[in-house]
């Protein structure tokens, strides 16, 4: 996905949102949210969704999601104090893995995202840590977030 395509995302690009309050400790020495903090936001919106809508119980579920890949494109700086809308979608849903997309929007902004990230979970048996099929409840919850993105031809 090109940076221009990600930057053109709108709130309508995401089927689920979570309101999130930034914290003073999220800022770095330059007065904006530290890049690493965005990974915390991704983890928060994804796991809150899995717990609330997919039946995940982190301490007792038969399967758990392990993060195997993340990425983020930054388009504009944000800083504390600010409320954010974290948009969540599923771009790819496999047998034991899922790739999410998270759009980070200033709650008081009407424009595009400040950042867009991807986050891939592989679901594994909680004891053996070997890949495991998703439960029907998990898959059903994730299917509600599945979006069809239009592929754009690449010119070389």
PyMOL commands that place a pseudoatom at each C-alpha (Angstrom):
pseudoatom trace, name=CA, resn=UNK, resi=1, chain=A, elem=C, hetatm=0, pos=[0.000, 0.000, 0.000]
pseudoatom trace, name=CA, resn=UNK, resi=2, chain=A, elem=C, hetatm=0, pos=[1.488, 3.356, -0.974]
pseudoatom trace, name=CA, resn=UNK, resi=3, chain=A, elem=C, hetatm=0, pos=[1.865, 6.217, 1.481]
pseudoatom trace, name=CA, resn=UNK, resi=4, chain=A, elem=C, hetatm=0, pos=[-0.522, 8.307, -0.653]
pseudoatom trace, name=CA, resn=UNK, resi=5, chain=A, elem=C, hetatm=0, pos=[-3.210, 5.623, -0.416]
pseudoatom trace, name=CA, resn=UNK, resi=6, chain=A, elem=C, hetatm=0, pos=[-2.817, 5.388, 3.352]
pseudoatom trace, name=CA, resn=UNK, resi=7, chain=A, elem=C, hetatm=0, pos=[-2.795, 9.171, 3.760]
pseudoatom trace, name=CA, resn=UNK, resi=8, chain=A, elem=C, hetatm=0, pos=[-6.071, 9.334, 1.808]
pseudoatom trace, name=CA, resn=UNK, resi=9, chain=A, elem=C, hetatm=0, pos=[-7.858, 7.112, 4.356]
pseudoatom trace, name=CA, resn=UNK, resi=10, chain=A, elem=C, hetatm=0, pos=[-10.857, 8.620, 6.107]
pseudoatom trace, name=CA, resn=UNK, resi=11, chain=A, elem=C, hetatm=0, pos=[-12.729, 7.586, 9.209]
pseudoatom trace, name=CA, resn=UNK, resi=12, chain=A, elem=C, hetatm=0, pos=[-15.150, 5.770, 6.918]
pseudoatom trace, name=CA, resn=UNK, resi=13, chain=A, elem=C, hetatm=0, pos=[-12.262, 3.426, 5.991]
pseudoatom trace, name=CA, resn=UNK, resi=14, chain=A, elem=C, hetatm=0, pos=[-12.510, 1.761, 9.417]
pseudoatom trace, name=CA, resn=UNK, resi=15, chain=A, elem=C, hetatm=0, pos=[-15.486, -0.262, 10.715]
pseudoatom trace, name=CA, resn=UNK, resi=16, chain=A, elem=C, hetatm=0, pos=[-14.540, 0.092, 14.409]
pseudoatom trace, name=CA, resn=UNK, resi=17, chain=A, elem=C, hetatm=0, pos=[-13.312, 3.016, 16.508]
pseudoatom trace, name=CA, resn=UNK, resi=18, chain=A, elem=C, hetatm=0, pos=[-12.005, 3.509, 20.003]
pseudoatom trace, name=CA, resn=UNK, resi=19, chain=A, elem=C, hetatm=0, pos=[-11.588, 6.878, 21.718]
pseudoatom trace, name=CA, resn=UNK, resi=20, chain=A, elem=C, hetatm=0, pos=[-8.181, 7.124, 23.399]
pseudoatom trace, name=CA, resn=UNK, resi=21, chain=A, elem=C, hetatm=0, pos=[-6.723, 9.831, 25.630]
pseudoatom trace, name=CA, resn=UNK, resi=22, chain=A, elem=C, hetatm=0, pos=[-3.030, 10.613, 25.178]
pseudoatom trace, name=CA, resn=UNK, resi=23, chain=A, elem=C, hetatm=0, pos=[-0.847, 10.830, 28.280]
pseudoatom trace, name=CA, resn=UNK, resi=24, chain=A, elem=C, hetatm=0, pos=[1.877, 13.285, 29.261]
pseudoatom trace, name=CA, resn=UNK, resi=25, chain=A, elem=C, hetatm=0, pos=[4.412, 10.437, 29.103]
pseudoatom trace, name=CA, resn=UNK, resi=26, chain=A, elem=C, hetatm=0, pos=[3.474, 9.766, 25.444]
pseudoatom trace, name=CA, resn=UNK, resi=27, chain=A, elem=C, hetatm=0, pos=[5.349, 12.922, 24.370]
pseudoatom trace, name=CA, resn=UNK, resi=28, chain=A, elem=C, hetatm=0, pos=[9.035, 12.801, 23.519]
pseudoatom trace, name=CA, resn=UNK, resi=29, chain=A, elem=C, hetatm=0, pos=[11.653, 15.500, 23.979]
pseudoatom trace, name=CA, resn=UNK, resi=30, chain=A, elem=C, hetatm=0, pos=[10.465, 17.213, 20.788]
pseudoatom trace, name=CA, resn=UNK, resi=31, chain=A, elem=C, hetatm=0, pos=[6.960, 17.759, 22.181]
pseudoatom trace, name=CA, resn=UNK, resi=32, chain=A, elem=C, hetatm=0, pos=[5.087, 15.257, 20.027]
pseudoatom trace, name=CA, resn=UNK, resi=33, chain=A, elem=C, hetatm=0, pos=[3.988, 11.666, 20.493]
pseudoatom trace, name=CA, resn=UNK, resi=34, chain=A, elem=C, hetatm=0, pos=[6.973, 9.359, 20.395]
pseudoatom trace, name=CA, resn=UNK, resi=35, chain=A, elem=C, hetatm=0, pos=[6.935, 6.996, 17.413]
pseudoatom trace, name=CA, resn=UNK, resi=36, chain=A, elem=C, hetatm=0, pos=[7.091, 3.928, 19.659]
pseudoatom trace, name=CA, resn=UNK, resi=37, chain=A, elem=C, hetatm=0, pos=[3.882, 4.999, 21.426]
pseudoatom trace, name=CA, resn=UNK, resi=38, chain=A, elem=C, hetatm=0, pos=[1.877, 4.352, 18.246]
pseudoatom trace, name=CA, resn=UNK, resi=39, chain=A, elem=C, hetatm=0, pos=[2.657, 0.641, 18.660]
pseudoatom trace, name=CA, resn=UNK, resi=40, chain=A, elem=C, hetatm=0, pos=[1.038, 0.821, 22.109]
pseudoatom trace, name=CA, resn=UNK, resi=41, chain=A, elem=C, hetatm=0, pos=[-2.054, 2.390, 20.535]
pseudoatom trace, name=CA, resn=UNK, resi=42, chain=A, elem=C, hetatm=0, pos=[-2.245, -0.387, 17.927]
pseudoatom trace, name=CA, resn=UNK, resi=43, chain=A, elem=C, hetatm=0, pos=[-1.916, -3.063, 20.595]
pseudoatom trace, name=CA, resn=UNK, resi=44, chain=A, elem=C, hetatm=0, pos=[-4.559, -1.353, 22.741]
pseudoatom trace, name=CA, resn=UNK, resi=45, chain=A, elem=C, hetatm=0, pos=[-7.290, -0.990, 20.112]
pseudoatom trace, name=CA, resn=UNK, resi=46, chain=A, elem=C, hetatm=0, pos=[-6.688, -4.495, 18.729]
pseudoatom trace, name=CA, resn=UNK, resi=47, chain=A, elem=C, hetatm=0, pos=[-6.698, -6.295, 22.055]
pseudoatom trace, name=CA, resn=UNK, resi=48, chain=A, elem=C, hetatm=0, pos=[-9.646, -4.293, 23.404]
pseudoatom trace, name=CA, resn=UNK, resi=49, chain=A, elem=C, hetatm=0, pos=[-11.612, -5.385, 20.319]
pseudoatom trace, name=CA, resn=UNK, resi=50, chain=A, elem=C, hetatm=0, pos=[-10.528, -9.024, 20.702]
pseudoatom trace, name=CA, resn=UNK, resi=51, chain=A, elem=C, hetatm=0, pos=[-11.580, -9.044, 24.367]
pseudoatom trace, name=CA, resn=UNK, resi=52, chain=A, elem=C, hetatm=0, pos=[-14.877, -7.176, 23.879]
pseudoatom trace, name=CA, resn=UNK, resi=53, chain=A, elem=C, hetatm=0, pos=[-16.086, -8.709, 20.623]
pseudoatom trace, name=CA, resn=UNK, resi=54, chain=A, elem=C, hetatm=0, pos=[-14.155, -11.926, 19.935]
pseudoatom trace, name=CA, resn=UNK, resi=55, chain=A, elem=C, hetatm=0, pos=[-14.199, -13.765, 23.256]
pseudoatom trace, name=CA, resn=UNK, resi=56, chain=A, elem=C, hetatm=0, pos=[-10.472, -13.431, 23.946]
pseudoatom trace, name=CA, resn=UNK, resi=57, chain=A, elem=C, hetatm=0, pos=[-9.534, -13.981, 27.584]
pseudoatom trace, name=CA, resn=UNK, resi=58, chain=A, elem=C, hetatm=0, pos=[-5.766, -13.364, 27.608]
pseudoatom trace, name=CA, resn=UNK, resi=59, chain=A, elem=C, hetatm=0, pos=[-5.027, -15.432, 30.702]
pseudoatom trace, name=CA, resn=UNK, resi=60, chain=A, elem=C, hetatm=0, pos=[-7.258, -18.421, 29.942]
pseudoatom trace, name=CA, resn=UNK, resi=61, chain=A, elem=C, hetatm=0, pos=[-7.986, -18.611, 26.191]
pseudoatom trace, name=CA, resn=UNK, resi=62, chain=A, elem=C, hetatm=0, pos=[-6.876, -21.751, 24.344]
pseudoatom trace, name=CA, resn=UNK, resi=63, chain=A, elem=C, hetatm=0, pos=[-5.331, -19.583, 21.630]
pseudoatom trace, name=CA, resn=UNK, resi=64, chain=A, elem=C, hetatm=0, pos=[-3.520, -16.268, 21.865]
pseudoatom trace, name=CA, resn=UNK, resi=65, chain=A, elem=C, hetatm=0, pos=[-2.288, -13.831, 19.242]
pseudoatom trace, name=CA, resn=UNK, resi=66, chain=A, elem=C, hetatm=0, pos=[1.437, -13.231, 18.913]
pseudoatom trace, name=CA, resn=UNK, resi=67, chain=A, elem=C, hetatm=0, pos=[2.570, -10.111, 17.062]
pseudoatom trace, name=CA, resn=UNK, resi=68, chain=A, elem=C, hetatm=0, pos=[4.830, -11.091, 14.175]
pseudoatom trace, name=CA, resn=UNK, resi=69, chain=A, elem=C, hetatm=0, pos=[4.958, -7.859, 12.145]
pseudoatom trace, name=CA, resn=UNK, resi=70, chain=A, elem=C, hetatm=0, pos=[4.127, -4.186, 12.552]
pseudoatom trace, name=CA, resn=UNK, resi=71, chain=A, elem=C, hetatm=0, pos=[4.611, -1.058, 10.484]
pseudoatom trace, name=CA, resn=UNK, resi=72, chain=A, elem=C, hetatm=0, pos=[3.596, 2.586, 10.629]
pseudoatom trace, name=CA, resn=UNK, resi=73, chain=A, elem=C, hetatm=0, pos=[3.448, 5.530, 8.240]
pseudoatom trace, name=CA, resn=UNK, resi=74, chain=A, elem=C, hetatm=0, pos=[3.374, 8.969, 9.903]
pseudoatom trace, name=CA, resn=UNK, resi=75, chain=A, elem=C, hetatm=0, pos=[1.655, 11.908, 8.225]
pseudoatom trace, name=CA, resn=UNK, resi=76, chain=A, elem=C, hetatm=0, pos=[1.329, 14.628, 10.852]
pseudoatom trace, name=CA, resn=UNK, resi=77, chain=A, elem=C, hetatm=0, pos=[2.525, 15.082, 14.433]
pseudoatom trace, name=CA, resn=UNK, resi=78, chain=A, elem=C, hetatm=0, pos=[0.230, 14.760, 17.426]
pseudoatom trace, name=CA, resn=UNK, resi=79, chain=A, elem=C, hetatm=0, pos=[0.925, 15.659, 21.042]
pseudoatom trace, name=CA, resn=UNK, resi=80, chain=A, elem=C, hetatm=0, pos=[-0.473, 15.559, 24.581]
pseudoatom trace, name=CA, resn=UNK, resi=81, chain=A, elem=C, hetatm=0, pos=[-3.053, 16.630, 25.640]
pseudoatom trace, name=CA, resn=UNK, resi=82, chain=A, elem=C, hetatm=0, pos=[-5.235, 15.218, 22.897]
pseudoatom trace, name=CA, resn=UNK, resi=83, chain=A, elem=C, hetatm=0, pos=[-7.961, 12.679, 22.404]
pseudoatom trace, name=CA, resn=UNK, resi=84, chain=A, elem=C, hetatm=0, pos=[-7.527, 10.297, 19.505]
pseudoatom trace, name=CA, resn=UNK, resi=85, chain=A, elem=C, hetatm=0, pos=[-9.822, 8.105, 17.491]
pseudoatom trace, name=CA, resn=UNK, resi=86, chain=A, elem=C, hetatm=0, pos=[-8.177, 4.783, 16.738]
pseudoatom trace, name=CA, resn=UNK, resi=87, chain=A, elem=C, hetatm=0, pos=[-9.818, 3.202, 13.689]
pseudoatom trace, name=CA, resn=UNK, resi=88, chain=A, elem=C, hetatm=0, pos=[-9.558, -0.566, 13.238]
pseudoatom trace, name=CA, resn=UNK, resi=89, chain=A, elem=C, hetatm=0, pos=[-9.981, -2.733, 10.152]
pseudoatom trace, name=CA, resn=UNK, resi=90, chain=A, elem=C, hetatm=0, pos=[-8.879, -6.190, 9.037]
pseudoatom trace, name=CA, resn=UNK, resi=91, chain=A, elem=C, hetatm=0, pos=[-7.068, -6.250, 5.691]
pseudoatom trace, name=CA, resn=UNK, resi=92, chain=A, elem=C, hetatm=0, pos=[-6.165, -9.972, 5.561]
pseudoatom trace, name=CA, resn=UNK, resi=93, chain=A, elem=C, hetatm=0, pos=[-7.823, -12.843, 7.420]
pseudoatom trace, name=CA, resn=UNK, resi=94, chain=A, elem=C, hetatm=0, pos=[-6.189, -16.262, 7.191]
pseudoatom trace, name=CA, resn=UNK, resi=95, chain=A, elem=C, hetatm=0, pos=[-6.654, -19.601, 8.968]
pseudoatom trace, name=CA, resn=UNK, resi=96, chain=A, elem=C, hetatm=0, pos=[-4.417, -18.711, 11.907]
pseudoatom trace, name=CA, resn=UNK, resi=97, chain=A, elem=C, hetatm=0, pos=[-3.306, -15.162, 11.155]
pseudoatom trace, name=CA, resn=UNK, resi=98, chain=A, elem=C, hetatm=0, pos=[-4.801, -11.714, 10.706]
pseudoatom trace, name=CA, resn=UNK, resi=99, chain=A, elem=C, hetatm=0, pos=[-3.385, -8.416, 9.482]
pseudoatom trace, name=CA, resn=UNK, resi=100, chain=A, elem=C, hetatm=0, pos=[-5.058, -5.368, 10.962]
pseudoatom trace, name=CA, resn=UNK, resi=101, chain=A, elem=C, hetatm=0, pos=[-4.871, -1.759, 9.862]
pseudoatom trace, name=CA, resn=UNK, resi=102, chain=A, elem=C, hetatm=0, pos=[-5.110, 1.023, 12.441]
pseudoatom trace, name=CA, resn=UNK, resi=103, chain=A, elem=C, hetatm=0, pos=[-5.795, 4.646, 11.538]
pseudoatom trace, name=CA, resn=UNK, resi=104, chain=A, elem=C, hetatm=0, pos=[-4.878, 7.264, 14.144]
pseudoatom trace, name=CA, resn=UNK, resi=105, chain=A, elem=C, hetatm=0, pos=[-6.995, 10.424, 13.953]
pseudoatom trace, name=CA, resn=UNK, resi=106, chain=A, elem=C, hetatm=0, pos=[-7.105, 13.487, 16.175]
pseudoatom trace, name=CA, resn=UNK, resi=107, chain=A, elem=C, hetatm=0, pos=[-10.580, 13.396, 17.753]
pseudoatom trace, name=CA, resn=UNK, resi=108, chain=A, elem=C, hetatm=0, pos=[-11.142, 17.053, 16.891]
pseudoatom trace, name=CA, resn=UNK, resi=109, chain=A, elem=C, hetatm=0, pos=[-9.819, 16.764, 13.312]
pseudoatom trace, name=CA, resn=UNK, resi=110, chain=A, elem=C, hetatm=0, pos=[-12.026, 16.209, 10.283]
pseudoatom trace, name=CA, resn=UNK, resi=111, chain=A, elem=C, hetatm=0, pos=[-9.168, 15.422, 7.900]
pseudoatom trace, name=CA, resn=UNK, resi=112, chain=A, elem=C, hetatm=0, pos=[-7.104, 12.377, 7.191]
pseudoatom trace, name=CA, resn=UNK, resi=113, chain=A, elem=C, hetatm=0, pos=[-5.128, 10.221, 9.584]
pseudoatom trace, name=CA, resn=UNK, resi=114, chain=A, elem=C, hetatm=0, pos=[-2.072, 11.399, 11.480]
pseudoatom trace, name=CA, resn=UNK, resi=115, chain=A, elem=C, hetatm=0, pos=[-0.683, 7.878, 11.097]
pseudoatom trace, name=CA, resn=UNK, resi=116, chain=A, elem=C, hetatm=0, pos=[-1.672, 4.496, 9.656]
pseudoatom trace, name=CA, resn=UNK, resi=117, chain=A, elem=C, hetatm=0, pos=[-0.190, 1.249, 10.855]
pseudoatom trace, name=CA, resn=UNK, resi=118, chain=A, elem=C, hetatm=0, pos=[-0.418, -2.453, 10.218]
pseudoatom trace, name=CA, resn=UNK, resi=119, chain=A, elem=C, hetatm=0, pos=[-0.166, -5.186, 12.819]
pseudoatom trace, name=CA, resn=UNK, resi=120, chain=A, elem=C, hetatm=0, pos=[-0.120, -8.928, 12.154]
pseudoatom trace, name=CA, resn=UNK, resi=121, chain=A, elem=C, hetatm=0, pos=[-1.105, -11.542, 14.719]
pseudoatom trace, name=CA, resn=UNK, resi=122, chain=A, elem=C, hetatm=0, pos=[-0.498, -15.259, 14.355]
pseudoatom trace, name=CA, resn=UNK, resi=123, chain=A, elem=C, hetatm=0, pos=[-2.818, -17.179, 16.650]
pseudoatom trace, name=CA, resn=UNK, resi=124, chain=A, elem=C, hetatm=0, pos=[-1.086, -19.988, 18.498]
pseudoatom trace, name=CA, resn=UNK, resi=125, chain=A, elem=C, hetatm=0, pos=[-1.930, -22.583, 21.104]
pseudoatom trace, name=CA, resn=UNK, resi=126, chain=A, elem=C, hetatm=0, pos=[-1.393, -20.833, 24.440]
pseudoatom trace, name=CA, resn=UNK, resi=127, chain=A, elem=C, hetatm=0, pos=[0.700, -23.710, 25.793]
pseudoatom trace, name=CA, resn=UNK, resi=128, chain=A, elem=C, hetatm=0, pos=[2.691, -25.099, 22.838]
pseudoatom trace, name=CA, resn=UNK, resi=129, chain=A, elem=C, hetatm=0, pos=[2.987, -21.757, 20.977]
pseudoatom trace, name=CA, resn=UNK, resi=130, chain=A, elem=C, hetatm=0, pos=[2.352, -23.590, 17.678]
pseudoatom trace, name=CA, resn=UNK, resi=131, chain=A, elem=C, hetatm=0, pos=[0.004, -22.020, 15.105]
pseudoatom trace, name=CA, resn=UNK, resi=132, chain=A, elem=C, hetatm=0, pos=[-3.652, -22.857, 15.750]
pseudoatom trace, name=CA, resn=UNK, resi=133, chain=A, elem=C, hetatm=0, pos=[-6.881, -22.261, 13.867]
pseudoatom trace, name=CA, resn=UNK, resi=134, chain=A, elem=C, hetatm=0, pos=[-9.034, -19.422, 15.116]
pseudoatom trace, name=CA, resn=UNK, resi=135, chain=A, elem=C, hetatm=0, pos=[-12.113, -20.263, 17.148]
pseudoatom trace, name=CA, resn=UNK, resi=136, chain=A, elem=C, hetatm=0, pos=[-15.467, -19.628, 15.425]
pseudoatom trace, name=CA, resn=UNK, resi=137, chain=A, elem=C, hetatm=0, pos=[-16.158, -16.731, 17.835]
pseudoatom trace, name=CA, resn=UNK, resi=138, chain=A, elem=C, hetatm=0, pos=[-12.812, -15.101, 17.066]
pseudoatom trace, name=CA, resn=UNK, resi=139, chain=A, elem=C, hetatm=0, pos=[-13.202, -15.527, 13.304]
pseudoatom trace, name=CA, resn=UNK, resi=140, chain=A, elem=C, hetatm=0, pos=[-16.770, -14.160, 13.347]
pseudoatom trace, name=CA, resn=UNK, resi=141, chain=A, elem=C, hetatm=0, pos=[-15.650, -11.078, 15.274]
pseudoatom trace, name=CA, resn=UNK, resi=142, chain=A, elem=C, hetatm=0, pos=[-12.741, -10.436, 12.917]
pseudoatom trace, name=CA, resn=UNK, resi=143, chain=A, elem=C, hetatm=0, pos=[-14.893, -10.930, 9.810]
pseudoatom trace, name=CA, resn=UNK, resi=144, chain=A, elem=C, hetatm=0, pos=[-16.955, -7.917, 10.947]
pseudoatom trace, name=CA, resn=UNK, resi=145, chain=A, elem=C, hetatm=0, pos=[-13.835, -5.776, 10.466]
pseudoatom trace, name=CA, resn=UNK, resi=146, chain=A, elem=C, hetatm=0, pos=[-12.779, -7.249, 7.117]
pseudoatom trace, name=CA, resn=UNK, resi=147, chain=A, elem=C, hetatm=0, pos=[-12.558, -4.611, 4.386]
pseudoatom trace, name=CA, resn=UNK, resi=148, chain=A, elem=C, hetatm=0, pos=[-11.877, -4.945, 0.696]
pseudoatom trace, name=CA, resn=UNK, resi=149, chain=A, elem=C, hetatm=0, pos=[-9.142, -2.508, -0.332]
pseudoatom trace, name=CA, resn=UNK, resi=150, chain=A, elem=C, hetatm=0, pos=[-8.855, -1.621, -4.007]
pseudoatom trace, name=CA, resn=UNK, resi=151, chain=A, elem=C, hetatm=0, pos=[-5.564, -2.741, -5.489]
pseudoatom trace, name=CA, resn=UNK, resi=152, chain=A, elem=C, hetatm=0, pos=[-3.660, -0.108, -7.428]
pseudoatom trace, name=CA, resn=UNK, resi=153, chain=A, elem=C, hetatm=0, pos=[-1.426, -1.065, -10.353]
pseudoatom trace, name=CA, resn=UNK, resi=154, chain=A, elem=C, hetatm=0, pos=[2.248, -0.323, -9.871]
pseudoatom trace, name=CA, resn=UNK, resi=155, chain=A, elem=C, hetatm=0, pos=[4.309, 1.219, -12.645]
pseudoatom trace, name=CA, resn=UNK, resi=156, chain=A, elem=C, hetatm=0, pos=[7.969, 0.283, -12.785]
for i in range(1, 156): cmd.bond("trace and resi %d" % i, "trace and resi %d" % (i + 1))
show_as sticks, trace
zoom trace
